[in-house]
Amino acid sequence: MSSNVSGETRSFALPGAFPLSGGGTLSGVRVAFRTWGVPSKTAILVCHALTGSADADSWWRGLFGTGRAFDPASDFIVSSNVLGSCYGTTGPADRPPGGSVPYGPDFPDVTIDDIVRLQALLLDHLDVERLSLVIGGSMGAMQAMQWAATFPERVEAIAPIAVGAAQSAWALALSEAQRAAIVGDPRFRGGRYQPTFPPADGLATARMIAMASYRSPHEFSTRFGRVRDGEAYGVQSYLRHQGRKLVDRFDANSYLTLIAAMDSYDLSDQVAKIDTPVLVVGISSDVLYPASEVRALAATLPHAEFALLNAPQGHDAFLIETAPLNRIVTAFRKRLAAGWRPSPAADRGRGAAWA
């Protein structure tokens, strides 16, 4: 196990081939990861959302620090970039072993289960035997749920935020619209953007569709209204800006790979069998994974409590309202440390509201 705990991004090269849930294998797999705190056989695993990275202390800064949910003074914290992404872990933008061009559209399908099993191999490499907490929002929450289902013996507690038991028809529809925007872009011929053309409009459009589901009607109304920004409405300029930003930093084939992985997420038949203590957090204004859907997940889990994050921003509130979210997670961890366990009582999942 490496003694480097500076928080710098490192890479783990997986020996041998990695088997995939859908069949076949990947060779030469590399995992980008970061750690904080002193190495230990027990760790916290922080899982990122769709276009995130291992830099959890950047996108979840409000949860890191002394006395916070993730305290490097007392916790060993691990975060890795997921399989199929483009921030250091093997994905479509990489070349296969011995290949001369990137995988591109030929990168195999991956699932949330594949992502989690690769994380488990990374933790073996780090000599981590137990996880005191697996936590994440959105796609990160899917990973937390999958950990409890696949490796219950290694997980002491999980905290999925803004997710249900399976990808809903509503979420599937939004994914399909984003997929169509990318593959329908005339620049995206043969699954690769042609280098002689300008940046990918299809990926930008997909991001615009996603951003409309990541925020709430109230957020757009109060923030933008019908005020114009030059020739466009303010909300139009905002979405176009978000689209351009993603094109500058993310790979289109990685985007397609990961939304397909999210679409494959379905633990409906396993939720009632999960015996791990669970903190389920819903967001009051979430239109992508409505609070009612998240509350239903909590009610189905045998040992879960539900907390409602009252926030106006929508789904992305778990990345924005970090102060109240930190209080929720910190309180949960303190209760667990004191020996408390969520009860399988009839009123489980009722939960509390947090401002």
N, C-alpha and C positions, 0 to 999 in steps of 0.2 A: 504493500500500500504506500502510495506517495505521501511524503510529509509536507508537501506544498499546500498550505492552507491560506494563501494570500488572496484568494478570490479570483485569480487569473484564470482565463479560459484554458482548459486543457483538453486533450484528445485521447480517447481510449480506442485502440484498434482491436477489434474482436478477432480472436484466432478462429480459424475454420469458417464454416458456412453457417449462416443464420436461417433456420427454417421459418417459412411464412405460413400463416393460418390458411391462406387460400391455395397452398401448394407451392412447391418450388423453394428455392433458397436464394439468399444474397451472399456473395462473398466479398471480402475486403471491407466489411462494414466498419465505419468509424463513428464514434459518438463524441460530440462536443459537450463538455460539462463544466460546471463550477462548483466549488464548495466554500463554505464559510465556517469558521470555528475549528475546534480541535478534533481531529479524526477520532471516531468512536464506532463501536459495533452497533450503536443505535443512532438513527438519524431522522431528520425531517426531510421529506421529499416534496419539493415545490414544483408543480407541473404547469406548463404554460399553455396559453390559448393558441388559436389557429396560426397567427403570423408572429408568435412570440419567439423568444430565444431563451438560452440558459441564464441570461442576465437578470435574474429575478430581483436583485437588489436595485435594479433600474426601473423596471415596470411595476414593481410592488414595493417601492422604497418605504412607504408608510408602515409596512409590517416588519421591517428590519430595524434592529437596534436594541439598546439596553431597555429591558422591561417590556419589550414588544413581543408580538407573537413569535417572531424568529429572532432569538438573541444569541449571536455568535459567542458570547461569553459563557453561555451554558448549553447551547445546542450545536450539534454538528448538522449543517444544512447542505443539502445537495439539490441541484437543479440541472437538468440536461436538455439539450435540444432534441426534439423528437425525430424518429426515423421518418424520412421522406421530406424533411424541411430543407432549408438552404442556409442555415447558420452554423455549419460545421459538422453536422451529422449527415451521413450518407443520404442522398436524395437524387432527384432527377437531374439536377445540374452537375452532378459528378460523373466521371467516366467509370465505366465498369473495369474491373481488373483486365489489363491488356487491351482495353479499348482505346480508340483514337478520338471518339466523340462522346459527349455526355449521353446518359440514358435517355433524357428527354421524355417523350411520351411512352417509351418502352420500359420505363421504371415499373416494377410490378406493383400490383395493388397491395396496400397495407391496411391493417385494422388497428383499432385501439388496443386490442389484445397483443398484436405484434409490438406496438410501441411500448407497452408495459413490460413484456417479456425481455425486450432489449434493455430497458431500464434496470430490470432485475439482474441482468448479467453485468451491467456497469456497477451496481451496488456490490455484487460478489467481488468484482475487481477491487473495489474500495474497502473490502472486508467489513461491509455493513451487513449485519444479520437481521436486525429488527428496524422497523420504522415506527417511531412514536406517533407520527402523523403524516398522512399523505393529503395534500391540499392543492386545489386549483379551481379556476373558474372556467366555465364554458367547456372547451375541449379538454382543459386541464381537469375539470370536474369529472369528465368521462374517464380520464385516466385514474383518478382517485377511486371511483366506483369499480373500475376494472381490477385495480389492485386488491380491493377487498374480496372480489369474486374469485380471482385467480390465485392469489397468494395470501389467504387469510391467516396462515401461520406466521407470516412475517409482519403483519400490520396490526398495530395496537389501536389505531383510530384513524378515521378519514374525515375530511371536510370538503365535500363537493359543493360548489357555489354555482347557482344559476344553471341547472340542468335537470332533466327528468330521468325516468328509467330507461328511455329509448329515444332516439331521434324521432320527433313527431312528424306528421304529414306536413304541417306548416313549415317546420325547419327544412324538411326534405325539398319542399317547393322552392324555398328561397335558395337552397344550394343549387337546385337545377337551373334557376334563373342565372345565377352566377356562372355556372358551368357553360351555359349556352352563350353568355356574353364572351367568354374566353375562346371557346372552340369555334364560335361563329365569326370571330374577327378574321377578315381576309388576310391579315398579316400572319396569322397563326397557321400557316400552311404546313401540313405534315406533322403537326404537333410542335412545331418550333417557329418562333418568330423570326422572320427573314431579316438578316442583319442590315440590309439596304434600306429598311423602312424605319420610320420614327418609332418612339416608344409605343408599347402595346396598349392600344385603346381598349381592347377586350378586358384585360386585367384591371385597368382603371375603372371600367364600367362595373365589373364584378365587385370591386371594392365599394363603389358607390351604392350598389344594391345592399351589400352587407352593412354599411354604415347606417343606412336608413332603418335597418332592423336592430342595430346596436344602440340606437338612441330612441328616445320616446317622442310622441307627438307634443307633449308639454315642453320638452327640452327645445325642440325646433321652433315651437311657437314663441316661447319666451326669449329665446336667444336670437332668432332671426325675423320672426313675423313675416311681413311682406315687404320688408325694407330692401331696396335695391342696392347692389354693389356694382356700380357702373351699368353695364347693359344687362346684367343678370341679377336675379334675386340673391340675397345673401346666402340662403341655404343652398342654392345651386353652386355658387362659388365655393362654398365649404366642401360640398361633395366632390367637386372637380379637383380641388386641392388635395383631398384625402386620396382620391384615385391616383393622382400623379405621384404622390409620396410613396404609395405602395409599389408602383411600377419601378421606382428608383431603388427599392430595397429588397424586393421579393421576386422569386422565380414563379412564372405562371404554371409550370408543370408541378411544382411543389404545392401550389395552391389547389390545383385539381386533385392531387394525391391526397391532401389532407382533408378537403371537404368530403371526398369519397370515404375516407376513414371515419369521419364524423357520421356520415349517413349510415354506415354499417353498425354503428353503436346500438345495441339492443340487449339490455340485461333484464328485460321484463320478467323472464322466467326464473331469474336468479336472485332478484332483490329480496324476496321474503326469506331466503336462505342465508343472507349475509348476517353474521353474528357479531361483526365488529361494531363498536360504538361509533356513531356517525353524527356529526353536526351538519345539517342541511341548511343552506342559506339561500333564500329566495330574495328577489328584488322587486319592490312594490310596483315599479314602472316598466318592468321588463316585458317587451312585446315578442321577443324571440323565444324565451323560455318563461312563460308567464308564471307568476308566483303561485297560482293555483296548481299548475303542473308540478312545480317543485315541492309544494306542500304535500301533494299526493304521493310523491316519492318518499318523503319523510314518514308519511302515515303507513306505508307498506313495509318499511324497514323495521325489523324487530327491536333494534336498540338505537333509536334516533331521536334527536330533538330538532325542531325547526325554529329558525330565527329569520325574521323578515327585516331586510335592510331597507328602510324607508329612504328612498332617494329618487330625485326627479329625472335623472339622466337616462334611464333605461338600462339595458343589458350591461353596458360598459361601466355602470356604477361601481362594479367590484374593483375596477382599476382606478376609479376617481375618488370615491368616498372611502379612502383607506383608514381614516381615523375611526369611524364607527365600526368598520369591518375588523380592524385590529382589536377593538374592545370585545367584539363577539368571539373572535378566535382565542384571544388571551383568556377570557373568562372560561371558555370551554376547556382549555388546557389546564387551567388551575383546578377546575372541578375534577378532571380526570386524575390529576396528580394527587388529589385528596382521597382518591378511591371511589369517587362517584361514577356510576354508570347509568346511561339512559335506560329507563324502565320500559318493558314491553307492555305498559298499561294501555287501556283502551283509548286514552286521550293523547297518546303519543303523536307527535307531529303538529300539535296545536301551537306550541312554541310561543315566542315573544316577539314583539316589534322593537326595533332599535332605530334610533334617529342618528 
